[in-house]
Amino acid sequence: MSKPLFALLAGLCAATLLAEDIKLPAPQKTGGMPLMEALAKRATSRRTQGPEPSAQQLADLLWAANGITREDGKRTAPSAMDKREIEIAVLTAKGLFLWDPEANTLIENPACVDLEDQRRDASAFLILYYDKGVQKRESALADSGFVGQNIYLFCASRGWNSVFMGSIDRKKLATALGKEEDEILFAHRIGVK
Ligand SMILES: Cc1cc2nc3c(=O)[nH]c(=O)nc-3n(C[C@H](O)[C@H](O)[C@H](O)COP(=O)(O)O)c2cc1C
């Protein structure tokens, strides 16, 4: 790589490092579509190009996916041995963030890798991954499925399109997240309407 290009890229990454984390608003936990209707409407739709989600929409989506529901920190999704190992990274047009459910905050992740071939103009691209030291793989695969179903039902209840994705570039996503030691399981592409 030429020196000027390297300097430019290093500068861009440094600028991203300075970008602010996003404190999300409290999720809206009441109302919405009755569960039986959401189940009837749950479907994969691959038309996920859409507008940038608002902070409130992201807060609601992430809480539905795997948010904290109880004093002891348990979640909307179950997890084998209560390990709560499924982590969610959020890619939008704004950038790549790691979701901290305790702080209800999106932590800016200085990706320095172009992930547009993964997001493909979706409103949001959620990456589900886990620390291999924390959970058995078979359990993590099952646990991520519960999170995926929560996302599907939430999207159905909002009338949004979504698709759970196994065909993703796991190596590229792990590199972008700086999580080469973790395993990227699945992603969920979301189209906000
Ligand atoms: C583990 C898993 C992986 C999937 N991977 C993809 C994928 O890579 N690309 C895609 O378009 N759909 C993917 N899907 C969505 C399925 O194709 C979809 O669920 C199936 O066609 C049934 O449609 P439905 O979700 O509307 O019931 C995946 C679903 C699951 C459960």
The ligand as an SDF file (V2000), in Angstrom:
LIG
                    3D

 31 33  0  0  0  0  0  0  0  0999 V2000
  -30.3980  -21.1140   10.0200 C   0  0  0  0  0  0  0  0  0  0  0  0
  -31.0280  -20.3080    8.9100 C   0  0  0  0  0  0  0  0  0  0  0  0
  -30.2320  -19.7510    7.9390 C   0  0  0  0  0  0  0  0  0  0  0  0
  -30.7820  -18.9870    6.9100 C   0  0  0  0  0  0  0  0  0  0  0  0
  -29.9620  -18.3910    5.9940 N   0  0  0  0  0  0  0  0  0  0  0  0
  -30.4980  -17.6520    4.9930 C   0  0  0  0  0  0  0  0  0  0  0  0
  -29.6400  -17.0070    4.0580 C   0  0  0  0  0  0  0  0  0  0  0  0
  -28.4270  -17.0760    4.1270 O   0  0  0  0  0  0  0  0  0  0  0  0
  -30.2210  -16.2860    3.0700 N   0  0  0  0  0  0  0  0  0  0  0  0
  -31.5770  -16.1520    2.9570 C   0  0  0  0  0  0  0  0  0  0  0  0
  -32.0430  -15.4760    2.0380 O   0  0  0  0  0  0  0  0  0  0  0  0
  -32.4150  -16.7590    3.8370 N   0  0  0  0  0  0  0  0  0  0  0  0
  -31.9150  -17.4780    4.8650 C   0  0  0  0  0  0  0  0  0  0  0  0
  -32.7310  -18.0610    5.7970 N   0  0  0  0  0  0  0  0  0  0  0  0
  -34.1910  -17.8650    5.7080 C   0  0  0  0  0  0  0  0  0  0  0  0
  -34.8830  -19.1160    5.1610 C   0  0  0  0  0  0  0  0  0  0  0  0
  -34.6160  -19.2500    3.7770 O   0  0  0  0  0  0  0  0  0  0  0  0
  -36.3870  -18.9930    5.4330 C   0  0  0  0  0  0  0  0  0  0  0  0
  -36.6140  -19.0240    6.8220 O   0  0  0  0  0  0  0  0  0  0  0  0
  -37.1490  -20.1230    4.7630 C   0  0  0  0  0  0  0  0  0  0  0  0
  -37.1770  -19.9590    3.3650 O   0  0  0  0  0  0  0  0  0  0  0  0
  -38.5960  -20.2170    5.2530 C   0  0  0  0  0  0  0  0  0  0  0  0
  -39.2690  -18.9830    5.0170 O   0  0  0  0  0  0  0  0  0  0  0  0
  -39.9830  -18.2050    6.2140 P   0  0  0  0  0  0  0  0  0  0  0  0
  -38.9130  -17.6920    7.1470 O   0  0  0  0  0  0  0  0  0  0  0  0
  -40.7200  -17.0760    5.5440 O   0  0  0  0  0  0  0  0  0  0  0  0
  -40.8860  -19.1410    6.9220 O   0  0  0  0  0  0  0  0  0  0  0  0
  -32.1970  -18.8040    6.8410 C   0  0  0  0  0  0  0  0  0  0  0  0
  -33.0020  -19.3690    7.8370 C   0  0  0  0  0  0  0  0  0  0  0  0
  -32.4360  -20.0930    8.8660 C   0  0  0  0  0  0  0  0  0  0  0  0
  -33.3330  -20.6680    9.9350 C   0  0  0  0  0  0  0  0  0  0  0  0
  1  2  1  0
  2  3  1  0
  2 30  2  0
  3  4  2  0
  4  5  1  0
  4 28  1  0
  5  6  2  0
  6  7  1  0
  6 13  1  0
  7  8  2  0
  7  9  1  0
  9 10  1  0
 10 11  2  0
 10 12  1  0
 12 13  2  0
 13 14  1  0
 14 15  1  0
 14 28  1  0
 15 16  1  0
 16 17  1  0
 16 18  1  0
 18 19  1  0
 18 20  1  0
 20 21  1  0
 20 22  1  0
 22 23  1  0
 23 24  1  0
 24 25  2  0
 24 26  1  0
 24 27  1  0
 28 29  2  0
 29 30  1  0
 30 31  1  0
M  END
$$$$
